[in-house]
Amino acid sequence: MSKSDQVARVLKLAREIAGSGRHISAFYVEHELRSKWGEPLATQVLADPKTKAEIDELCARAIRAKP
């Protein structure tokens, strides 16, 4: 698997996790990616300010949508 494929996989997982409403920010999504999913690229991918902001926003929306 190429690095771009790995990055795409990490982004897809991060978006799914953020959309679940389980976490309040990209920091916690990153932690889950590293600890539960064993994704070493999580820190690098989520270090990008635009990506971090997107994941933070997805987390916030998912939490607001929870009953």
BELWORA-V531221 format. One line per field, one symbol per residue. phi: phi as a letter, one per 40 degrees, with the letter a starting at -180 (. if undefined). psi: psi as a letter, one per 40 degrees, with the letter a starting at -180 (. if undefined). A space follows every 10 residues. Layout:
BEGIN
phi=???
psi=???
END
This chain:
BEGIN
phi=.ccccccccc cccccccccc gcbcacdccd ccdccccgcc cdccccccdc cdcccdcccc ccccccc
psi=hidddddddd dddddddded edieiddddd ddddddefgd eddddedhdd dddddddddd ddddei.
END
